Amino acid sequence: MKGFKAFNKGMICLGKQYAENTVFEEPEAIICCKGMHFCKNPFDVLDYYPLIDDNGNFPDFAVVEALDEPVTDDNKKFCSKKLKIGAKLSFANFIEAAASFEFEKTENDKKSNVIGNSGDSAQIGSSG
């Protein structure tokens, strides 16, 4: 599963130093306790890191990929034992990724709203 991770300045999260294009492993993945956390939706990482810290710095952002089956309790925040940190994103690239994610989500939602004559998936149409 691919997603996004935010870090404190210098790609540091909870005292752990991360680096681009590197795989990291931890022994356990327990949501909000152990393991490495990330979000599918780039905007969701802002629930865990402020957009601007107390010193006026933006957090660092990176594209990530869970290399195992991630765990979640809300389908928003995911936790992995094995996480590949990809490219670091500039703030502009992060905003672009977030906008693209929302656009794709909207397009997928449109495709699921089928117009038909009958059936469970028909939302607009005629039925007898």
N, C-alpha and C positions, 0 to 999 in steps of 0.2 A: 504494500500500500504506500502510495506517495502522499506527501503532505508538506507542511511548513513548520519550522521551529524558529522561535525567537530566543535571543540570548542577551545577556548584559554586554556592554561594550567590550570588545576583544574576544567575542564568541565564548563567553564564560556563562555557565548555568549551574547554579548551586555549588559554586566553587570548583566545578570541573571544567577544564580547558578543552574546547572542541576545535576542530580544524576542518577546512574544506576538503572534500573528496577523500574522506577517511571513514572507515567503519569502526564503530564503537560497540562494545558488548558489556552487559551487566548480568549478574547471576539471576536476577528476578525482575518480573514486570508486574507491579501492583499499582493500579491507578492511584495517583496522588500520594504515593508512598515511595516506591522503588522503581527503577527503570528509567528510560528516557522518554520524555513526553513530547508530543507534537499534535498538530491539528490538520485536518483535511482542508478546511476553509482558512485561507490566510488571515481573514479578518478575526477569526476566533483566537489567534495568538495574542491579540491585543487585550483579551480578557485576563491574561496572565502577566503581561508586560506592558507598562505604560508607554504610550506613543513617544513621550519625551520624559526622561528621568529628571531627578532633582537637580542635576548638573546641566540640563539642557541638551543631553545627548539622546539620539535615536537609538533604539535597540538594534542589534545585528539580527538579520534574518537570513535563513537558508532554506533551500529545497532539501527535503529529506525523503528517505525510503526505508520503511520497516522491512527487514530481511527475515522476519519471522511473523507469526500471527499476532498482531497487536491486540491488546485488551482495552476495553472501554466500558464505561458505565452510563454514557450519555450520547454516544455517537458523535461527539464533538471533540473531546480530548482523548487521545490514544496513547498507549504506553507500550514500549517495545524493549526486549532484551538485546536486540541487535539492530542498530540504526546506522544507516549510511548517510552521512552529512554530505550533501552535494555542494553546488555552487552557492556562495554567499551572494545575497541580493542587495543591491543598492536600495535606498528608500523608494526611488522612482520605480525600480523593477518590482519591488514588493507591492506597491500600489497597482501596477499593471497586472501582476499575477492575481491580486485580489479581485480586480475588476473582471479579468478573464474568467476566473472561477465563478463569479456571480452571473456573468453572461451565459456561460455554459449551463449552469444550473437552471437559469430561466428558460433557455432553449430546450433543455430536457423536460422541464415542466410543461412547456407548450406542446411537445410531442406526445406527452401522456394524456393530454386533454383532447381526446378523439371525438370528432363529430360523427355520429352514426344514427342508424334508424332504430336500433334496439340493443339490448344487452347491458351487462353490468358496467361496461366501460363507456357507454354512450352518455354524454352529459348534455348535449343539445341534439335534438332530433325528434322524430315522431316514433311513437310506439303504440301498439294496439292493445 
